[in-house]
Amino acid sequence: MTSNAAQCSRIVGRKSGFTLAKNYGPRTWKALAALVVAACVAIHGQSSPKQMADPAVAALGSGFVSDTAQVNGTTLHYVRGGAGPAVILLHGFPEDWYAYHRIMPLLTRQFTVVAVDLRGLGGSMPTEGGYDAANMAEDVHQLAEHLHLEDVYVVGHDIGGMVAYAFVRRYPETSRGVMMLDAPLPGLGPWDAVKANRITWHINFQQTPGLPEQLLAGREAIYLRYFLDSDTFSDADVARYARAYAAPEHLRAALEIYRAFPANEKFNAAQQSAISVPFVLAPGKNSPFERLIPGFADALRAHGCANVEIEVIENSVHYVADEQPDAVAQLIERYASL
């Protein structure tokens, strides 16, 4: 984030459907906030984050590096720091590696921490296809091999949680555990209830062929602000993420991830083998997913997962790593240390 963008006026944004209801004033005021964020993105450029030094990496503290690796037919961007057993962090929509910037310095006290931009997002290279969770898990697996990381602990939020599950299913021998932060699993348990909830209207919208690209182009900041509430995310945060998704090929990648959900459903439903890798399902206490998590836990057990636990994160909704970074870091420390 450039210093000028960071100085854009603080204007109250729209509260997301993932958060508790709250009145933020007249509709026109909300629209103005979104337009200011959009203007910040336009004024300060649309360049891909991988084309410039990212001051957010330096802000993490000494010992963190930003780099890329050629894996599985694409280029993945990642931020790495620390030493010790490896923890891989996978973000959800509509974020990138920066979703974990508040907890990465805490985790490096014990671990090697690698926060990854998923295929096609942030500083990672878009491709024509390959956006299903199983293939993106292969991206992460090859990245771990490239970095010589063994016996990794994988943490995934939202979409990242779906990739984390696919990773441990495909490569259980390389993982010492997986944590899914407020992440539903396509094709398992109460997934149909997730799709039927009005809060997840964006799933069908983003799966629609061709249309979202046309409607969202140039309006990324307005759209992302809808999901990223102003109590947690500043205008500078939203402008940063908007730039990460703004290039046409990056926007298309984000939509293709949702269009791959039917493939994820088939993959997940087909996984029946016994697996002893520890699973932790960690929803936000106030998340609409929280009441469904026991159903997902039961479905995992029915599909052969012998070690499944639930840890509810208090005083949080959906973006738990942003809302309660200390609690999430402590949770990861506890389970990744086992």
DOPA-650424 format. One record per residue (C-alpha): residue in one letter; x, z, y. Coordinates in Angstrom, 3 decimals, always signed. Each point is the difference from the previous one (the first is absolute). Layout:
residues N
> r; east; up; north
> A; X; Z; Y
...
END
This chain:
residues 338
> r; east; up; north
> M; +0.000; +0.000; +0.000
> T; +1.446; -1.003; +3.335
> S; +0.216; +2.672; +2.666
> N; -2.396; -1.956; +2.232
> A; -2.595; -0.236; -2.763
> A; +0.365; +3.693; -0.635
> Q; -0.907; +0.633; +3.626
> C; -3.329; -1.863; -0.183
> S; -2.803; +2.139; +1.330
> R; -1.490; +2.581; -2.335
> I; -3.634; -1.007; -0.342
> V; -2.367; +1.471; -2.537
> G; -0.545; -2.359; -2.949
> R; -2.852; -0.414; -2.391
> K; -0.286; +2.531; -2.783
> S; +0.307; -1.616; -3.412
> G; -2.583; +0.013; -2.743
> F; +2.449; +2.082; -2.028
> T; -0.185; +2.880; +2.476
> L; -2.541; +2.594; +0.962
> A; -2.643; -1.041; +2.507
> K; +0.845; +0.750; +3.615
> N; -1.198; -1.269; +3.359
> Y; +2.699; -1.668; +2.040
> G; -2.076; -1.197; +2.943
> P; -1.641; -3.261; +1.069
> R; +0.413; -3.106; -2.106
> T; +1.604; -1.824; +2.896
> W; +2.737; +2.628; +0.213
> K; +0.805; -0.562; -3.662
> A; +0.140; -3.743; +0.514
> L; +2.369; +0.454; +2.939
> A; +2.313; +2.140; -2.152
> A; +0.208; -2.699; -2.653
> L; +0.675; -2.671; +2.611
> V; +2.854; +2.035; +1.504
> V; +1.622; +0.332; -3.413
> A; -0.433; -3.725; -0.600
> A; +1.594; -0.701; +3.365
> C; +3.001; +2.126; -0.938
> V; +0.499; -2.140; -3.082
> A; -0.315; -3.255; +1.952
> I; +2.242; +1.085; +2.865
> H; +2.827; +1.261; -2.171
> G; +0.063; -2.884; -2.428
> Q; -1.051; -0.990; -3.473
> S; +3.444; -0.061; -1.612
> S; +0.200; +1.186; -3.579
> P; +1.387; +3.565; -0.289
> K; +2.753; -1.253; -2.301
> Q; +1.364; -2.153; +2.846
> M; +0.970; +2.927; +2.203
> A; +1.557; +3.435; -0.272
> D; -2.716; +2.587; -0.516
> P; +0.515; +3.087; +2.175
> A; -2.386; +1.878; -2.305
> V; +2.723; -0.021; -2.650
> A; +2.525; +1.574; +2.358
> A; -2.617; +2.579; +0.977
> L; -0.069; +1.228; -3.614
> G; +3.479; +1.459; +0.496
> S; +3.460; -0.719; -1.312
> G; +0.416; -1.436; -3.455
> F; -2.993; -2.336; -0.014
> V; +0.525; -3.739; -0.375
> S; -2.310; -3.008; +0.156
> D; +0.721; -2.879; -2.362
> T; -1.515; -2.748; -2.131
> A; +0.379; -1.095; -3.608
> Q; -0.793; -3.253; -1.824
> V; -2.318; +0.941; -2.868
> N; -2.651; -1.719; -2.124
> G; -0.166; -3.138; +2.122
> T; -0.308; +1.765; +3.336
> T; +1.952; +2.144; +2.464
> L; -0.932; +3.660; +0.276
> H; +0.844; +2.092; +3.035
> Y; +0.672; +3.690; -0.514
> V; +1.297; +3.062; +1.816
> R; +2.258; +2.321; -1.958
> G; +1.535; +3.418; +0.588
> G; +1.114; +3.202; -1.677
> A; +1.610; +0.743; -3.348
> G; -1.186; +1.331; -3.328
> P; -2.813; -1.038; -2.366
> A; -1.821; -3.085; +1.235
> V; -3.431; +0.033; +1.643
> I; -1.587; -3.367; +0.813
> L; -2.736; -0.020; +2.677
> L; -2.635; -2.758; +0.080
> H; -2.340; -0.336; +2.970
> G; -3.630; -1.072; +0.225
> F; -2.111; -2.120; +2.355
> P; +0.433; -0.508; +2.935
> E; +3.490; +1.502; +0.153
> D; +3.576; -0.716; -1.112
> W; +2.979; +2.236; -0.883
> Y; -0.521; +1.869; +3.287
> A; -2.999; +1.753; -1.603
> Y; +2.524; +2.480; -1.411
> H; +2.201; +0.463; +3.061
> R; -1.151; +3.600; +0.490
> I; +0.867; +1.098; -3.529
> M; +3.120; -2.012; -0.803
> P; +2.425; +2.341; +1.852
> L; -1.557; +2.951; -1.851
> L; +0.430; -1.600; -3.424
> T; +3.644; -0.985; +0.494
> R; +0.972; +3.642; -0.303
> Q; -0.390; -0.432; -3.767
> F; -0.536; -3.670; -0.790
> T; +1.089; -3.559; +0.467
> V; -3.010; -1.382; +1.876
> V; -0.915; -3.691; +0.067
> A; -3.032; -1.088; +2.047
> V; -0.986; -3.581; -0.770
> D; -1.940; -2.675; +1.869
> L; -2.297; -1.540; -2.606
> R; +0.257; -3.728; -0.665
> G; -0.932; -2.040; +3.052
> L; -0.409; +2.962; +2.350
> G; +2.186; +1.446; +2.739
> G; +3.542; -1.239; -0.548
> S; -0.633; -1.349; -3.507
> M; -0.337; -3.726; -0.581
> P; -3.436; -1.543; -0.572
> T; -0.461; -2.242; -3.025
> E; -2.678; -2.397; -1.158
> G; -1.257; +2.415; -2.667
> G; +0.977; +3.011; -2.066
> Y; -2.037; +2.621; +1.879
> D; -1.594; +1.664; -3.015
> A; +1.122; +3.584; -0.597
> A; +1.757; -0.775; -3.287
> N; +2.212; -2.634; +1.626
> M; +0.714; +2.171; +3.027
> A; +0.994; +2.714; -2.473
> E; +2.528; -2.488; -1.347
> D; +1.296; -0.393; +3.578
> V; +0.563; +3.755; +0.174
> H; +1.546; +0.129; -3.477
> Q; +2.518; -2.688; +0.869
> L; +0.758; +1.725; +3.306
> A; +0.722; +3.253; -1.868
> E; +2.344; -1.888; -2.311
> H; +1.673; -1.709; +2.959
> L; +0.609; +3.396; +1.613
> H; +1.119; +1.524; -3.324
> L; -2.761; +2.598; +0.102
> E; -0.945; +1.581; -3.306
> D; -2.794; +2.321; -1.106
> V; -1.871; -0.496; +3.264
> Y; -2.968; +1.942; +1.356
> V; -2.516; -2.389; +1.572
> V; -2.383; +1.029; +2.789
> G; -2.691; -2.392; +1.169
> H; -2.702; +0.284; +2.633
> D; -3.160; -2.142; -0.140
> I; +1.153; -3.517; -1.096
> G; +3.406; +1.516; -0.707
> G; -1.681; +2.358; -2.470
> M; -1.359; -2.989; -1.912
> V; +3.516; -1.456; -0.166
> A; +1.424; +3.371; -1.056
> Y; -2.470; +0.168; -2.890
> A; +0.879; -3.535; -1.105
> F; +3.694; +0.906; +0.238
> V; -0.254; +2.983; -2.311
> R; -2.168; -1.976; -2.428
> R; +2.511; -2.830; -0.169
> Y; +3.160; +2.119; +0.099
> P; -0.774; +3.534; -1.219
> E; +3.520; +0.402; -1.322
> T; +1.445; -0.345; +3.500
> S; -2.284; +2.501; +1.755
> R; -0.016; +3.788; -0.023
> G; -3.399; +0.137; +1.686
> V; -2.490; -1.605; +2.365
> M; -2.087; +1.361; +2.884
> M; -2.985; -1.888; +1.410
> L; -0.948; +1.112; +3.507
> D; -3.722; -0.508; +0.653
> A; +0.028; -3.146; -2.137
> P; -2.854; -1.349; -2.142
> L; +0.787; -2.152; -3.028
> P; -1.742; -3.359; -0.474
> G; -1.743; -0.387; -3.332
> L; +0.091; +3.674; -0.974
> G; -2.600; +2.782; +0.150
> P; -2.017; +0.034; +3.231
> W; +1.512; -3.193; +1.418
> D; -3.452; -1.587; +0.325
> A; -1.040; +2.949; +2.159
> V; +2.989; -0.642; +2.250
> K; -0.971; -3.640; +0.475
> A; -3.641; +0.908; +0.640
> N; +0.798; +2.535; +2.743
> R; -0.692; -1.284; +3.513
> I; +3.332; +1.450; +1.123
> T; +1.847; -2.597; -2.096
> W; -1.809; -2.990; +1.509
> H; +3.381; -1.469; +0.851
> I; +0.788; -0.675; -3.668
> N; -2.582; -2.780; -0.237
> F; +0.848; -1.252; +3.479
> Q; +3.719; -0.273; -0.724
> Q; -0.646; -1.672; -3.347
> T; -2.038; -2.776; +1.635
> P; +1.971; -3.282; -0.276
> G; +1.306; -1.368; +3.268
> L; -2.304; +1.744; +2.463
> P; +1.866; +3.261; +0.801
> E; +3.156; -1.904; +0.956
> Q; -1.951; -1.840; +2.704
> L; -1.894; +3.019; +1.285
> L; +2.977; +2.387; +0.106
> A; +2.737; -2.281; +1.340
> G; +1.063; +1.381; +3.373
> R; -2.307; +2.995; -0.443
> E; +2.102; +1.985; -2.471
> A; +0.340; +3.023; +2.280
> I; -3.757; +0.170; +0.564
> Y; -0.661; -0.161; -3.737
> L; +2.689; +2.480; -0.999
> R; -1.091; +2.517; +2.628
> Y; -3.372; +0.135; -1.759
> F; +1.733; +1.543; -3.035
> L; +2.680; +2.055; +1.781
> D; -1.626; +2.849; +1.907
> S; +1.341; +1.101; +3.357
> D; +0.378; +3.644; -1.028
> T; +2.822; -1.028; -2.341
> F; +1.213; -3.416; +1.152
> S; +1.203; -0.746; +3.506
> D; -0.463; -3.349; +1.705
> A; +3.712; -0.580; -0.637
> D; -0.540; +0.590; -3.739
> V; -2.852; -2.502; -0.074
> A; +2.005; -2.557; +1.981
> R; +2.858; +0.399; -2.473
> Y; -2.212; -0.625; -3.014
> A; -1.753; -2.865; +1.766
> R; +3.364; -1.732; +0.445
> A; +0.778; +0.561; -3.680
> Y; -3.206; -1.844; -0.957
> A; -0.265; -2.473; +2.892
> A; +1.890; -3.058; -1.273
> P; -2.458; -2.283; -1.832
> E; +1.861; +0.231; -3.299
> H; +0.092; +3.818; +0.183
> L; -3.699; +0.209; +0.808
> R; -0.736; -2.280; -2.918
> A; +2.125; +2.197; -2.294
> A; -2.046; +3.071; +0.936
> L; -3.202; -1.849; -0.862
> E; +1.400; -1.415; -3.234
> I; +0.714; +3.543; -1.176
> Y; -3.736; +0.686; +0.211
> R; -0.858; -3.339; -1.586
> A; +2.106; +1.085; -2.979
> F; -2.204; +3.046; -0.682
> P; -1.894; -1.780; -2.837
> A; +3.346; -0.589; -1.730
> N; +0.834; +3.686; +0.522
> E; -3.324; +0.975; -1.574
> K; +0.786; -2.029; -3.120
> F; +3.545; +1.335; -0.237
> N; -1.041; +3.638; +0.375
> A; -2.912; -0.253; -2.418
> A; +2.311; -1.498; -2.628
> Q; +2.493; +2.885; +0.092
> Q; -0.821; +2.189; -3.003
> S; +3.367; +1.126; -1.345
> A; +0.952; +3.661; -0.061
> I; +2.275; +1.007; +2.852
> S; +1.563; +3.387; +0.683
> V; +1.307; -0.645; +3.530
> P; -1.461; +2.639; +2.369
> F; -2.675; -1.230; +2.398
> V; -1.107; +1.764; +3.187
> L; -3.132; -1.129; +1.823
> A; +0.114; +1.385; +3.543
> P; -3.022; -0.785; +2.179
> G; -0.643; +1.279; +3.486
> K; -2.462; +2.886; +0.054
> N; -2.299; -1.842; +2.429
> S; +0.465; -3.448; -1.508
> P; -3.009; -1.877; -1.380
> F; +2.127; -0.564; -3.105
> E; +0.519; +3.730; -0.642
> R; -3.234; +0.514; -1.948
> L; +0.793; -3.050; -2.164
> I; +3.518; +1.042; -0.975
> P; -1.086; +2.141; -2.994
> G; -1.695; -3.123; -1.368
> F; +3.203; -1.994; +0.386
> A; +1.949; +2.812; -1.691
> D; -2.404; -0.059; -2.958
> A; +0.327; -3.780; -0.215
> L; +3.790; +0.250; -0.063
> R; -0.156; +2.531; -2.806
> A; -2.406; -2.243; -1.920
> H; +2.521; -2.823; +0.396
> G; +2.837; +1.973; -1.558
> C; +1.515; +1.945; +2.883
> A; +0.758; +3.414; -1.480
> N; +1.215; +1.774; +3.152
> V; -2.325; -0.346; +3.001
> E; -0.370; +2.557; +2.783
> I; -1.979; +0.100; +3.253
> E; +1.397; +1.462; +3.227
> V; -2.366; -0.043; +2.993
> I; +1.757; -0.191; +3.374
> E; -1.735; +2.322; +2.444
> N; -0.887; -0.933; +3.587
> S; +0.454; -3.708; -0.618
> V; -2.075; -3.113; -0.523
> H; +1.495; -3.292; -1.213
> Y; +3.402; -0.428; +1.674
> V; +1.364; +3.205; -1.468
> A; +3.710; -0.686; +0.608
> D; -0.743; -0.498; +3.704
> E; -2.550; +2.819; +0.290
> Q; +1.767; +2.712; -2.035
> P; +3.653; -1.033; -0.404
> D; +1.308; +3.483; -0.777
> A; -2.594; +0.593; -2.721
> V; +0.609; -3.436; -1.556
> A; +3.776; +0.472; +0.098
> Q; -0.335; +3.385; -1.699
> L; -2.253; -1.509; -2.646
> I; +2.469; -2.776; -0.728
> E; +2.881; +2.465; -0.087
> R; -1.826; +2.146; -2.528
> Y; -0.844; -2.774; -2.442
> A; +2.955; -2.315; +0.507
> S; +2.345; +2.900; -0.739
> L; -1.440; +0.643; -3.468
END
